[in-house]
């Protein structure tokens, strides 16, 4: 038995265009709650409440095949926190473009960045109406900084960059964040070209922050969990080996310790370092 789609009202980002070319304001998006969505399944694994029966069913099926998934997604979230803190701290980055935002959780990008430097400006990008509505409601910037929210698919880099320019100064260094999102771009859609376009649009001194699930870091029997998840997801995932993830970083200067498991990128404690991780992660600087 399936679930009925529901209609959800979503606010359009100021300065942006609503679907169909209508004026900024509100528009109605149809959300199919009968099909699992990556952001909502991820929210379920993190212990969140913004998910539906289809998301929970898909998440549970994956957990049955690979129980360590919960630890993996928490390692990825901790990597985000450490990477943003490093960039806003010692590297002086004040602008962040977070693509594939996901549902709000603890230590969102702007919260971490603005704890270090309150003037940080962050643009969140996602294509799920639920994510955007929650982001606008819950991810409020401090008065010294700014947050904006864009409805865009990662593949539409032109739209992302054009609208992000309303909040970010793309002539100054930007941290482009692609955490656990490139796996939803199949090889035929050119994920490396997408990354190159984003990096080309920001100046020297900018950074790329990336994490990507990989079969290299998961036990062989865990492949079944991804197959089961893909059968239920609107956006099937593609795992990539380390050598494939490395290509996203071509031409950039890797920050130590380089391309490593998320739990091994500058962990704050032995507990973080010991967490399970099935994702390669890196922070790299544009020279």
N, C-alpha and C positions, 0 to 999 in steps of 0.2 A: 504494500500500500504506500502511495506517495504522499507528498504534502502539497498543499495549494500555494501558488505564488502569492506574495503579498505586495502591496504598493507602499512605497516609502517616499516621503518628501525630503529632499536633500537641498541644502543651500549651495548655490554656486559661489566659487571663490570670487571675492571682489576683484574687479578688473578683468575677469575671464568671461568666456562666452558659454551660455547654456547650450545643451544639445539642440541641434536643429537651427542654430543661429539666433535663438531668442535672446532678449536682453538679460543681463545679470539679474538675479533675484532668486526665485525658487522654481524647481521643476520636479516632476514626478518620475521616479525610476521604478521599474518592476524588478523585484527581487524574488528569484526562484528559490524558495527555502527547501525544495525537494532535491536539490543538487548540492553536494558538498563544495565549499569554497575554501581555497588554501588558507586565507587569513582567518577564517572562522575555525577551521580544524586546528590551526596553530594556536589560536586562542584557547581552544578546549584543552590542548596538551599543556598549556601554561597554567591551567586552572581557572581560566576566565569564564564569564557568564554570557558573553555575546556570541552565542552559537545556537544552532538549531539541531533537530533530531538527526537530519541527514549528516551534519557535520560530526556529531558525536558518534554516530554509527561508523562512519568512515574512520574516525580517529581511533575508535576502539578496535576495529578490525586490524588496523596497522599495528596497534600496541600488542595485540595477541601474537602477531608474527615477530615483533621486534620491540620488546618492552623498554629498551633503552632510549626510545625516541624522546620521552619526556626529559631525560637528562641532556640529550643532544640540543633540544630547543632552548633549554635554560642556559647551556653553555654558549649558544649563539647570542642570547640576550645579554649575557655577561660580557661577551666580546664587544658588543655594541657600546656598552657603558664604558669599558676601558679605552676603546679606540677614540670615542668622542672626547673623553676626558683628556687623553693625550694630545689630541689635535687642538682643542680649545686652550689647553694649558701651555705646554712647552713650545708648541708650534704656532700659537697665536692665531689660529683659524677662527673667524667670526661668522662664517657663512656655511650653511649645511643644506644640501639638496638630498633628501631622504626619499628614495624611490622604492615603492613596495612597502609602504609604511606599516601595514598590518594594524590590527586593533590596538588601542592604547593599553599599555601595561605599566609596570613599574619602570622607572628610569627611561622615559622616552628621550629621544635625541635632544630636543630643546631643553628639557629639564636638566640633563647632564651638562650640556654646553653652558646654559645660563647660570648654573651653580658656579661654574668657573669664571665666566665672563657674562654678566647680565645683558650686555648689548648684542649678544649673538642673535643672528637672524636665521630662521629655519623654514624651508619649504618642504612640506610633506606631499607625496604623490602616491595615489592609489586609484584603482579603477572599480573598487567595490563600494556601492552606495552605503552599506553599513559602516565600513571603515571611515568614509568621509563624514558621515553624520556624527559618529562618535568623536572623531578627531576635532571637528568644529566645536562640539559641546565640551570636550574634556581637556584638549591640549591648548591651554591658554598661555600665551607668552607673558613674561613680566613686562612692566611698563618701559623698560630700557631697550628691550629687544623686539622681535616680531616673529609671528608664525603665519604661514599661509598654507592653504590646502588646495591641491589641484586634482581634478578628475581627469586622469589620463592613463593610457596604457604605456608601459615601458617601451614598446616598439615605436611609439609616436614621439621620438626625441625632439622633433621640431616644435610640437605643441608644448612639450614640457619646458624646453629652454625659453620659448617666447613668453610663456606665462610666468615662469620663475623669475624672469627679468623684472617683473613688477615689484618684487620684494628683495631680490638679491642683485648686487652689482657684479655682473659676470666679467667685468674687467679686473676684479680683485679676486684673490684666491678663494676657492670654494672646495669643500669636502663633498664629493659625490659618493653617496652611500648606496650600495647595492647588496644588501644582506638577505641571503636566502630568497632571492627573487629571480635570478637568471636561470634557475632550474626550470622555470615555467615558460622559458623561451626555447622552443625546439631548434635544433641545428639549422633546419631549412629557413628559419626566420633571421638567421645571421646574428647571434648574440654577440660575437666579437665585434662586428660592425657597429652594433648599438653602443657598446662600451667605447669604441673609438670616437664615435660622434659626440658622446657626452664629454669625454676627456678633451677632445679638440676644441670644445666650446668654452673651456675655462683656461685661465692663464697659467704660466709657469708659477710654481709654488703651491698649486692646488694639489689635492689628494684624492685618491680613489680608495674606498674602503669596501672590501668584498668578502662575502662568505658563500660557500657553495657545497651542498651535500655531495659526497663522493663514495663510490663503492670501495675505494681504497681503504677507507677508514671504518667500514662496517663489516661485520662477519658475513661470509657468503650466504648464510641462510636468511639474512635480513632482506635480500632482494625480494622475497615474497611479500613483505609488507608494502613496498612501493608498488608492486603490481596490483595488490588489493586496493590500495589507495587510489591509484590511477583509474581503476574501474568505476570509482564513485565520484571522481572530481571533475569539475567543469574545466579545469586547466591541468592536464596531465603533466607530470614532472619528468625531467631528464637528469639523471645523475651523471656526473662527469669525473673522469680520472684526474689526478693531480696535473698531469701534463696538459690536459685541456684547460683546466682552471688557470694554469700558468700563462696561457696565451692571452687571457684578459689583461694581463699586467705588462705585456710587451711595451717596451719603450719607457717604462716608468722605473723609478728608483725604489726598491723595496726597503721599508723600514724594518730594522731588526725586531724580531727574529726571523723575518721573511715569511714565506708561505708555509703555515703550520696549521695543525688542528686548532679549532677555536679555543679550546681550553688551555692551549699552550702559548697563546699570544699574550705575553706579559700578565700572567695571572696574578691576582691580588693576594692569593693565599694557597696553601697546599690543598685545601678543600676544592677550590676552583680548578686547580691544575689536575686534580684526580677525577674530575667529572668526565663522564663519557662524552665523546664528540665524534660525529660522523661528517663534519664539514671542514673543508680547507678555508683558511682565513688569512687575509693580508691587508696591510695598509701600505700604500705606495704613493710616492711623490712625483708630480710632473716636473721634470727638470726645465 
